[in-house]
Amino acid sequence: MKLENKKIYPWIVVGLLWFVALLNYMDRQMLSTMRDSMMIDIAELESAANFGRLMAIFLWIYGLMSPVAGIIADRLNRKWLIVGSLFVWSAVTLMMGYSTSFDQLYVLRALMGVSEALYIPAGLSLIADFHSDKTRSLAVGIHMTGLYTGQAIGGFGATVAQAYSWEATFHWFGIIGIAYSVVLILFLREKKTKEKLLERPEKKEKVPVFKGIAMIATNIWFWVILLYFATPSLPGWATKNWLPTLFSNNLSIEMAQAGPMSTITIAVSSFIGVIFGGILSDRWIQRNVRGRIYTGAIGLGLTIPSLLLLGFGTSFVTVVGGALCFGLGYGMFDANNMPILCQFVSSKYRATVYGLMNMTGVFAGAFITNLLGKSTDSGTLGSDFAMLSILVFIVLCVQLIFLRPKEKSIE
């Protein structure tokens, strides 16, 4: 019996892609912590505006590429797409260590946006295809912990750069990713049913790209899911980018304390949230076809009071408690996005639709990051943060009213 046909292999896929997810977020995140080390050699980085441009180009390219990445993942062998994506962004990370000018970093950061965008739709759709409705949410949730772990490790980029050098930091993390792409070549497999289609293309139903998207866009569930994904992305990106500042402001502590406190709190609670949300969803859907919808709704519901606590809290208990509650709820929401999508979209279009969802979420993140930057300057960060709870409440109501799947999964 081939390895990919064994019952254990779907979990091997999760394990293999967990490390890819870790590298995906780690390689993009560590640049944000190494500005002080890098600007000694690259003078342009002394300008905060230039550094902002460097961070923004990744976000915009990543967002624009996400739908394209989804379309590609639905039409090509996902194993080789994932291997190629990992190899390219790892090579880009390696090359960043040889950069001597801002323009070189800018081009490489844009290339990283392209290559990293190719991974998420392909990786999640592959996991969804390997797992049935009994294990799908848990599998996706475990994979999501790789993203959280990578984000947390990426935050130590400055520590490594200080101990060695920023060039060596990029070199070694790039080499690790390139080496791991070889591991994927040896052990990762495409889903067998999809392999058969690829081997016998004459039997594969070919639907033009834009016709397929048009078919999806005419369904109300598509727009509800898009709203359901995009709106919580506003507080999601807000916590990623502004929670340390909020901790520092509301608790009147130095950023050196606020940074680790906020990121560790969110990382630990989100880790618990995706695992708990995955297990609960997989069990609930066996009894109720809307089990995943309800699990995601509970997660979103938890973020509403947490945003109020984070925005208006001034004590350790309220602020840290709000962050713990937000991480738990957002983790439950995160673990069920692709599994909910599987109840409305066949495997032919899952990566495409997820790519569109990812683009919407990233652009929402770019918008809220800029808006809260202005709020920080005007001294209204806390109140504007709390106002996001109103948007989450609205989308929660829309989700419960309109998302009514008829099946546990559409294959």
PLY file of the C-alpha trace (Angstrom):
ply
format ascii 1.0
element vertex 411
property float x
property float y
property float z
element edge 410
property int vertex1
property int vertex2
end_header
0.00 0.00 0.00
1.38 3.38 -0.96
2.21 5.81 1.80
-0.38 8.38 0.66
-3.18 5.79 0.93
-2.55 4.95 4.57
-4.77 6.45 7.25
-1.80 8.11 8.92
-0.67 9.97 5.79
-3.25 12.81 6.03
-1.65 13.70 9.37
1.85 13.41 7.87
0.71 16.02 5.31
-0.35 18.30 8.18
3.03 17.77 9.87
5.00 18.45 6.69
3.02 21.60 5.90
3.17 22.78 9.53
6.88 23.51 9.04
6.17 25.22 5.71
3.60 27.44 7.45
6.17 28.23 10.16
8.77 29.24 7.56
6.15 31.21 5.62
5.40 33.53 8.54
8.89 33.51 10.08
10.65 34.66 6.90
8.20 37.52 6.30
8.09 38.62 9.96
11.75 38.80 10.94
12.50 41.81 8.72
10.18 43.95 10.84
12.44 43.45 13.89
15.84 43.99 12.26
15.63 47.59 11.08
18.09 48.88 13.71
20.73 46.36 12.68
20.22 46.82 8.94
20.18 50.62 8.78
23.82 50.70 9.92
24.73 49.27 6.51
21.76 50.51 4.44
21.30 54.19 5.25
17.91 54.50 3.50
16.35 52.40 6.27
16.97 55.22 8.75
13.82 56.76 7.24
10.66 55.31 8.80
8.83 56.16 5.58
11.23 54.01 3.55
10.94 51.16 6.00
7.15 51.46 5.76
7.39 51.24 1.97
9.48 48.09 2.34
6.88 46.47 4.57
3.93 47.68 2.48
5.17 46.35 -0.87
5.01 42.81 0.48
1.45 43.30 1.71
0.15 44.75 -1.55
1.87 42.19 -3.78
0.79 39.35 -1.48
-2.82 40.55 -1.59
-2.91 41.00 -5.36
-1.32 37.61 -5.95
-3.64 35.66 -3.62
-6.51 35.15 -6.15
-3.99 34.25 -8.86
-2.38 31.78 -6.46
-5.76 30.18 -5.77
-6.53 29.81 -9.48
-3.12 28.24 -10.11
-3.50 25.83 -7.16
-6.83 24.54 -8.54
-5.19 23.74 -11.88
-1.69 22.50 -11.13
-0.09 19.81 -9.00
-0.15 21.36 -5.53
2.87 19.43 -4.28
5.18 21.07 -6.82
3.52 24.44 -6.36
4.22 24.28 -2.61
7.79 23.04 -3.15
8.46 25.77 -5.71
6.92 28.46 -3.52
9.01 27.46 -0.49
12.21 27.22 -2.54
11.74 30.66 -4.14
10.89 32.59 -0.97
13.73 30.84 0.89
16.12 31.77 -1.91
14.83 35.35 -1.69
15.45 35.30 2.07
18.99 34.07 1.42
19.59 36.81 -1.18
18.36 39.51 1.20
21.44 38.76 3.27
23.57 39.88 0.31
21.66 43.13 -0.26
23.65 46.35 -0.20
20.96 48.89 -1.13
17.35 49.74 -0.40
16.34 49.12 -4.02
17.64 45.55 -3.85
15.68 44.89 -0.65
12.56 46.42 -2.21
12.67 44.14 -5.26
13.38 41.06 -3.16
10.56 41.90 -0.74
8.16 42.16 -3.70
9.34 38.75 -5.00
8.73 37.31 -1.53
5.14 38.59 -1.70
4.62 36.70 -4.97
6.19 33.42 -3.82
4.64 33.35 -0.33
1.15 34.07 -1.71
1.32 30.85 -3.73
1.52 28.70 -0.60
-1.59 29.28 1.57
-4.38 28.43 -0.94
-2.50 25.35 -2.16
-1.55 24.16 1.34
-4.99 24.56 2.88
-6.84 23.00 -0.06
-4.45 20.02 0.01
-5.09 19.50 3.74
-8.84 19.84 3.17
-8.76 17.20 0.42
-6.78 14.73 2.51
-9.10 15.05 5.53
-12.77 14.15 5.83
-15.40 16.13 7.72
-14.46 14.16 10.86
-10.94 15.63 11.09
-10.83 18.62 8.72
-11.14 21.47 11.23
-8.61 19.96 13.63
-6.16 19.40 10.76
-6.53 23.01 9.57
-6.25 24.23 13.17
-3.00 22.35 13.76
-1.63 23.80 10.52
-2.58 27.31 11.68
-0.46 26.87 14.81
2.52 26.67 12.46
1.70 30.19 11.24
1.45 31.47 14.82
4.72 29.78 15.79
6.51 31.21 12.76
5.25 34.68 13.56
6.51 34.36 17.13
9.94 33.01 16.09
10.24 35.74 13.46
10.00 38.25 16.28
13.39 37.06 17.52
15.10 38.10 14.27
16.62 41.13 16.00
18.02 38.93 18.78
19.76 36.64 16.28
20.96 39.61 14.24
22.46 41.19 17.35
24.25 37.98 18.31
25.63 37.37 14.79
24.62 39.79 12.00
21.54 40.63 9.99
23.19 39.15 6.89
23.85 35.82 8.64
20.26 35.74 9.94
18.84 35.96 6.40
21.43 33.47 5.11
20.70 30.75 7.64
16.91 31.00 7.56
17.03 30.96 3.76
19.25 27.86 3.72
16.91 26.08 6.15
13.95 26.70 3.84
15.83 25.53 0.73
16.87 22.34 2.54
13.31 21.70 3.69
12.03 21.96 0.12
14.07 18.81 -0.57
12.28 17.07 2.31
8.94 17.97 0.70
10.08 16.58 -2.66
10.78 13.25 -0.97
7.71 12.92 1.28
4.85 15.22 0.19
2.25 13.76 -2.18
-0.63 15.23 -4.15
-4.08 13.82 -3.33
-4.50 10.63 -5.33
-7.86 11.52 -6.85
-6.38 14.75 -8.17
-3.32 12.92 -9.45
-5.57 10.73 -11.59
-7.13 13.80 -13.12
-3.70 15.21 -13.86
-2.56 11.94 -15.42
-5.66 11.69 -17.62
-6.50 15.29 -18.52
-8.98 14.23 -21.18
-11.36 13.18 -18.42
-11.03 16.42 -16.46
-13.80 18.91 -16.85
-12.20 22.11 -18.04
-13.95 25.27 -16.94
-12.53 28.64 -18.08
-11.08 30.61 -15.17
-13.35 33.64 -15.44
-16.43 31.51 -16.10
-15.72 29.55 -12.92
-15.31 32.73 -10.88
-18.50 34.16 -12.41
-20.41 30.99 -11.43
-19.20 31.34 -7.84
-19.86 35.09 -7.65
-23.54 34.67 -8.54
-24.19 32.82 -5.28
-25.08 34.81 -2.18
-23.04 32.50 0.06
-19.87 33.65 -1.75
-20.41 37.27 -0.71
-21.45 36.29 2.81
-18.30 34.16 3.21
-16.20 37.00 1.79
-17.74 39.39 4.34
-17.39 36.75 7.08
-13.67 36.40 6.35
-12.80 40.05 5.66
-14.50 41.78 8.59
-12.79 39.79 11.38
-9.53 40.38 9.50
-9.79 44.02 10.59
-9.31 43.28 14.32
-7.06 40.34 13.39
-4.53 42.57 11.62
-5.09 45.30 14.20
-3.85 43.00 16.97
-0.88 41.80 14.89
0.32 45.31 14.16
-0.90 47.52 17.02
-1.44 45.35 20.11
2.05 46.06 21.57
1.37 49.79 21.25
-2.05 49.35 22.85
-0.53 47.40 25.76
2.10 50.09 26.22
-0.44 52.94 26.15
-3.16 51.37 28.29
-0.87 49.83 30.90
1.67 52.67 30.88
4.62 50.33 30.41
7.69 50.40 28.18
7.53 48.81 24.73
10.29 46.40 25.79
7.73 44.88 28.20
4.60 45.46 26.14
5.93 43.74 23.02
6.70 40.28 24.44
3.69 40.40 26.80
1.23 41.09 23.99
2.65 38.69 21.40
3.05 35.79 23.82
-0.48 36.30 25.18
-2.02 36.27 21.71
0.13 33.37 20.46
-0.66 31.07 23.40
-4.41 31.79 23.44
-4.68 31.49 19.63
-2.87 28.15 19.80
-5.44 26.89 22.30
-8.28 28.39 20.25
-7.46 26.65 16.96
-7.05 23.25 18.62
-10.20 23.57 20.73
-12.17 25.06 17.83
-11.02 22.29 15.51
-12.00 19.47 17.87
-15.36 21.08 18.75
-16.22 21.75 15.10
-15.33 18.23 13.91
-17.56 16.70 16.61
-20.42 19.17 16.27
-20.78 18.73 12.51
-21.36 15.01 12.99
-24.63 15.93 14.73
-25.52 19.18 13.01
-24.62 20.32 9.48
-24.19 23.88 10.82
-21.76 22.76 13.53
-18.83 24.53 11.92
-20.89 27.70 11.46
-21.82 27.68 15.15
-18.22 27.02 16.24
-16.97 29.94 14.14
-19.78 32.09 15.56
-18.75 31.29 19.13
-15.20 32.32 18.24
-16.34 35.62 16.71
-18.63 36.19 19.69
-15.67 35.94 22.05
-13.79 38.65 20.16
-16.55 41.23 20.75
-16.10 41.70 24.54
-12.35 41.22 24.15
-12.10 44.21 21.78
-13.97 46.33 24.33
-11.64 45.19 27.11
-8.56 45.85 24.98
-9.81 49.24 23.87
-11.01 50.62 27.19
-9.13 48.51 29.76
-6.49 50.17 31.90
-5.57 47.36 34.30
-3.45 44.26 33.81
-6.49 41.98 34.29
-8.71 43.72 31.73
-6.07 44.20 29.01
-4.37 40.81 29.30
-7.76 39.14 29.85
-9.06 40.82 26.70
-6.03 39.62 24.72
-6.47 36.04 25.98
-10.16 36.11 25.09
-9.42 37.54 21.63
-6.76 34.94 20.85
-9.03 32.09 21.94
-11.96 33.37 19.88
-9.95 34.28 16.80
-8.25 30.88 16.88
-11.66 29.15 16.83
-12.64 31.36 13.87
-9.35 30.73 12.05
-9.56 26.94 12.34
-12.93 26.82 10.58
-12.53 29.12 7.55
-11.43 26.48 5.05
-13.69 23.74 6.53
-16.72 26.06 6.23
-15.68 26.85 2.67
-15.67 23.10 1.93
-19.41 23.02 2.74
-20.16 25.45 -0.07
-17.37 24.94 -2.66
-16.23 21.80 -4.46
-12.57 20.82 -4.44
-12.25 22.21 -8.00
-12.61 25.80 -6.78
-11.57 25.82 -3.11
-8.12 27.27 -3.62
-9.50 29.91 -6.01
-12.15 31.08 -3.54
-9.72 30.98 -0.62
-7.31 33.09 -2.66
-10.04 35.71 -3.14
-10.81 35.56 0.58
-7.14 35.94 1.44
-6.80 38.98 -0.82
-9.82 40.63 0.79
-8.45 39.94 4.27
-4.99 41.31 3.44
-6.40 44.50 1.93
-8.63 44.91 4.98
-5.47 44.53 7.07
-3.65 47.20 5.05
-6.59 49.57 5.50
-6.95 49.08 9.26
-3.18 49.24 9.85
-3.05 52.65 8.20
-6.21 53.87 9.98
-5.00 52.83 13.44
-1.66 54.49 12.74
-3.53 57.78 12.44
-5.51 56.87 15.59
-2.26 56.36 17.48
-1.02 59.80 16.45
-4.31 61.40 17.53
-4.49 59.48 20.84
-7.67 57.52 20.01
-6.15 54.06 19.43
-8.05 52.43 22.30
-11.50 53.76 21.42
-11.08 53.03 17.70
-9.91 49.53 18.58
-13.06 48.99 20.63
-15.26 50.28 17.78
-14.22 47.28 15.71
-16.48 45.17 17.96
-19.52 46.73 16.25
-18.39 45.48 12.83
-17.74 42.00 14.23
-21.22 41.91 15.79
-22.82 42.84 12.46
-20.96 40.16 10.50
-21.75 37.60 13.22
-25.47 38.24 12.72
-25.12 38.03 8.93
-23.22 34.75 9.22
-25.85 33.10 11.42
-28.72 34.27 9.21
-27.36 33.52 5.74
-24.75 30.74 6.01
-26.94 27.63 5.81
-25.00 24.71 4.28
-26.90 21.66 3.07
-24.04 19.18 3.29
-21.09 18.44 5.55
-18.75 18.73 2.56
-19.02 19.18 -1.20
-16.53 17.05 -3.05
0 1
1 2
2 3
3 4
4 5
5 6
6 7
7 8
8 9
9 10
10 11
11 12
12 13
13 14
14 15
15 16
16 17
17 18
18 19
19 20
20 21
21 22
22 23
23 24
24 25
25 26
26 27
27 28
28 29
29 30
30 31
31 32
32 33
33 34
34 35
35 36
36 37
37 38
38 39
39 40
40 41
41 42
42 43
43 44
44 45
45 46
46 47
47 48
48 49
49 50
50 51
51 52
52 53
53 54
54 55
55 56
56 57
57 58
58 59
59 60
60 61
61 62
62 63
63 64
64 65
65 66
66 67
67 68
68 69
69 70
70 71
71 72
72 73
73 74
74 75
75 76
76 77
77 78
78 79
79 80
80 81
81 82
82 83
83 84
84 85
85 86
86 87
87 88
88 89
89 90
90 91
91 92
92 93
93 94
94 95
95 96
96 97
97 98
98 99
99 100
100 101
101 102
102 103
103 104
104 105
105 106
106 107
107 108
108 109
109 110
110 111
111 112
112 113
113 114
114 115
115 116
116 117
117 118
118 119
119 120
120 121
121 122
122 123
123 124
124 125
125 126
126 127
127 128
128 129
129 130
130 131
131 132
132 133
133 134
134 135
135 136
136 137
137 138
138 139
139 140
140 141
141 142
142 143
143 144
144 145
145 146
146 147
147 148
148 149
149 150
150 151
151 152
152 153
153 154
154 155
155 156
156 157
157 158
158 159
159 160
160 161
161 162
162 163
163 164
164 165
165 166
166 167
167 168
168 169
169 170
170 171
171 172
172 173
173 174
174 175
175 176
176 177
177 178
178 179
179 180
180 181
181 182
182 183
183 184
184 185
185 186
186 187
187 188
188 189
189 190
190 191
191 192
192 193
193 194
194 195
195 196
196 197
197 198
198 199
199 200
200 201
201 202
202 203
203 204
204 205
205 206
206 207
207 208
208 209
209 210
210 211
211 212
212 213
213 214
214 215
215 216
216 217
217 218
218 219
219 220
220 221
221 222
222 223
223 224
224 225
225 226
226 227
227 228
228 229
229 230
230 231
231 232
232 233
233 234
234 235
235 236
236 237
237 238
238 239
239 240
240 241
241 242
242 243
243 244
244 245
245 246
246 247
247 248
248 249
249 250
250 251
251 252
252 253
253 254
254 255
255 256
256 257
257 258
258 259
259 260
260 261
261 262
262 263
263 264
264 265
265 266
266 267
267 268
268 269
269 270
270 271
271 272
272 273
273 274
274 275
275 276
276 277
277 278
278 279
279 280
280 281
281 282
282 283
283 284
284 285
285 286
286 287
287 288
288 289
289 290
290 291
291 292
292 293
293 294
294 295
295 296
296 297
297 298
298 299
299 300
300 301
301 302
302 303
303 304
304 305
305 306
306 307
307 308
308 309
309 310
310 311
311 312
312 313
313 314
314 315
315 316
316 317
317 318
318 319
319 320
320 321
321 322
322 323
323 324
324 325
325 326
326 327
327 328
328 329
329 330
330 331
331 332
332 333
333 334
334 335
335 336
336 337
337 338
338 339
339 340
340 341
341 342
342 343
343 344
344 345
345 346
346 347
347 348
348 349
349 350
350 351
351 352
352 353
353 354
354 355
355 356
356 357
357 358
358 359
359 360
360 361
361 362
362 363
363 364
364 365
365 366
366 367
367 368
368 369
369 370
370 371
371 372
372 373
373 374
374 375
375 376
376 377
377 378
378 379
379 380
380 381
381 382
382 383
383 384
384 385
385 386
386 387
387 388
388 389
389 390
390 391
391 392
392 393
393 394
394 395
395 396
396 397
397 398
398 399
399 400
400 401
401 402
402 403
403 404
404 405
405 406
406 407
407 408
408 409
409 410
